Amino acid sequence: MKLIDAQKYLINLHRNDCLYHLDDDAVECLQGVITVDEAQKINLMINKICSAGLDWGIFDCPIGFCVALHNNELDELIKSYDLPITKLEKM
């Protein structure tokens, strides 16, 4: 896993209004927002991201990156990636 791939994944969660505290369980946090199946897939990916040993720089960890996303501190970065939004299975 590369840092850019992890960042893009988290940005996609943010864009789909599915960003949550990564120490918690996606199934519990996103209950009623997305399907259980989709939340389980997110749990697996978050586990991969958190265990990849990536250097998150000033963010320190994926959670720090998510906090910056949540606070809209990375809007310019997001625009520079020109990412398509991957739709999640909503409830």
C-alpha positions as CSV (number, residue, x, y, z in Angstrom):
1,M,0.0,0.0,0.0
2,K,1.2,3.5,-0.9
3,L,0.5,6.6,1.1
4,I,-1.3,8.2,-1.9
5,D,-3.6,5.2,-2.2
6,A,-4.5,5.4,1.5
7,Q,-5.1,9.2,1.2
8,K,-7.3,8.7,-1.8
9,Y,-9.3,6.1,0.1
10,L,-9.9,8.3,3.1
11,I,-10.7,11.3,0.8
12,N,-13.4,9.1,-0.8
13,L,-14.9,8.2,2.6
14,H,-14.9,11.9,3.4
15,R,-16.6,12.8,0.1
16,N,-19.3,10.1,0.7
17,D,-19.9,11.5,4.2
18,C,-18.7,8.2,5.7
19,L,-15.6,9.4,7.5
20,Y,-15.5,8.3,11.1
21,H,-13.0,7.8,13.9
22,L,-10.8,5.0,12.6
23,D,-10.3,3.5,16.1
24,D,-14.0,2.6,16.1
25,D,-15.9,0.0,14.1
26,A,-17.2,1.1,10.7
27,V,-20.2,-1.2,11.0
28,E,-21.3,0.5,14.3
29,C,-20.4,4.1,13.2
30,L,-22.0,3.9,9.8
31,Q,-25.1,2.0,10.8
32,G,-28.0,3.3,8.8
33,V,-25.8,5.2,6.5
34,I,-24.3,2.4,4.4
35,T,-24.9,-1.3,4.1
36,V,-23.3,-3.7,6.6
37,D,-21.5,-5.3,3.8
38,E,-20.0,-2.0,2.7
39,A,-19.0,-1.1,6.2
40,Q,-17.2,-4.5,6.6
41,K,-15.3,-3.8,3.5
42,I,-14.3,-0.4,4.9
43,N,-13.1,-2.1,8.2
44,L,-10.9,-4.3,6.2
45,M,-9.4,-1.5,4.2
46,I,-8.9,0.7,7.3
47,N,-7.1,-2.2,9.0
48,K,-4.8,-2.4,5.9
49,I,-4.1,1.3,6.0
50,C,-3.4,1.4,9.7
51,S,-1.1,-1.6,9.6
52,A,0.8,-0.5,6.5
53,G,3.4,1.5,8.5
54,L,3.1,4.5,6.2
55,D,4.8,7.8,7.0
56,W,1.9,10.3,7.4
57,G,4.3,13.2,8.0
58,I,2.7,16.2,9.8
59,F,-0.5,14.2,10.3
60,D,1.3,11.5,12.3
61,C,-1.2,8.8,11.4
62,P,-4.3,8.1,9.3
63,I,-6.5,9.6,12.1
64,G,-4.6,12.9,12.0
65,F,-5.2,12.9,8.2
66,C,-8.9,12.3,8.8
67,V,-9.1,15.1,11.3
68,A,-7.6,17.5,8.7
69,L,-10.1,16.2,6.2
70,H,-13.0,16.7,8.6
71,N,-11.8,20.3,9.4
72,N,-11.6,21.0,5.6
73,E,-7.9,21.8,5.9
74,L,-7.1,19.7,2.9
75,D,-9.6,21.1,0.3
76,E,-6.8,22.3,-2.0
77,L,-5.0,18.9,-1.8
78,I,-8.3,17.1,-2.6
79,K,-8.8,19.3,-5.7
80,S,-5.3,18.6,-6.9
81,Y,-5.9,14.9,-6.9
82,D,-8.9,15.2,-9.3
83,L,-10.5,12.1,-7.9
84,P,-13.7,10.6,-9.1
85,I,-16.0,9.8,-6.2
86,T,-16.5,6.1,-5.7
87,K,-20.0,5.6,-4.6
88,L,-20.6,3.5,-1.5
89,E,-23.7,1.3,-1.0
90,K,-26.0,3.6,0.9
91,M,-28.9,2.4,3.0
